[in-house]
Amino acid sequence: MSCLDKLAIRGIRSFDDKQISVIEFFSPVTVIIGPNGSGKTTIIECLKYATTGDQPPNTRGGAFVHDPKIANEKEVKAQVKLRFFAANGKRMLAVRNLSVTMKKTAGMTMKTLESILALADGDGGKRTAISTKCAEMDTEIPHLLGVSKAVLENVIFCHQEDSYWPLAEPAALKKKFDDIFEATRYTKALDSIKSLRKDRMAELKAEKERLESLSREKTHADKLKSRISDLNATIAAREVEFDETKHLYEQLALANAKFYD
């Protein structure tokens, strides 16, 4: 069974970019408590970001990263590092890096830097990188955890601003449940089966028609064979009759010759 081990946060929201804050998770449950603004929600946001690659809602423009103005810096580099045990029992490490730079004009520019997914316990104690591409990590980490991305986003690490989705409009609610239960995959599989069945039925119909045509041709061929057999028997009988008639003719011709002699 997969489980979380440790989370290291640096430069995310209220977490300082000069030091790393480490949160350790315990079994069977870890309770996170603290006053408002202490970073409880940020921990959940970091867990979601580390596992799915999705940042919290309303964080465009670098709001997810520690404010450079507060840090008195032109650029702030942030990092979220998650160590977890995959469903196969292997200890994995996911590292995601971000940076926010102050523009000369008003505003900030956020960049996603190189990320790493690696085996935390490689051969000889060395870490073995599996992927450095964010797109591959977004797919691979949920697979390693043994749950879908939709479950991570909407159930396990659901942001408090998105937690009211069960009260959403029917169409949006249906889409959420379809994503969570992966109903779309089964619908596509069912459509593929229906399409395949339709093609096979068309092929079967064509083969049946071909079989009927071949059956009619075989019946006709059998009739022709029977007729040929009957004609061959008739020819044989006529040949026998011809031989007998010829033999009789020869006898009569010989008798006539003797008579005139």
Secondary structure as UniProt FT lines:
FT   STRAND          3..10
FT   TURN            13..14
FT   STRAND          21..24
FT   TURN            36..37
FT   HELIX           40..52
FT   TURN            57..58
FT   TURN            60..64
FT   HELIX           68..71
FT   STRAND          75..85
FT   TURN            87..88
FT   STRAND          91..102
FT   STRAND          108..112
FT   STRAND          116..119
FT   HELIX           123..125
FT   STRAND          128..131
FT   HELIX           134..145
FT   HELIX           149..151
FT   HELIX           152..156
FT   HELIX           160..162
FT   TURN            163..164
FT   HELIX           165..167
FT   HELIX           170..180
FT   TURN            181..182
FT   HELIX           183..260
//
